[in-house]
Amino acid sequence: MHKAVIYIHGKGGTSSESEHYKALFKDADVIGFDYQSQTPWEAKVEFSDFFNAVSAKYQSVYIVANSIGAFFTWLIYALVYEARP
């Protein structure tokens, strides 16, 4: 497949919640990200490493995120990806 959807859970969630999204994104691989980070500083490293690995394998990557997972995703995008020249 050329498309991936990454599901990022909230606090107390798990990557298995991504199963709910497979019916909505039939033309993409749905990947649950079971992160361990508890702080933005930890998330900066863990999330950017994960996003880079997935992005290298797919033409298009979409993100569905919930609660603190959404916050970490937004923060990493602002700190890492928007800061690139």
PyMOL commands that set and color helices and strands:
alter all, ss='L'
color gray80, all
select helices_A, chain A and resi 15-21+40-55+67-81
alter helices_A, ss='H'
color red, helices_A
select strands_A, chain A and resi 3-8+29-33+60-65
alter strands_A, ss='S'
color yellow, strands_A
deselect
rebuild
show_as cartoon
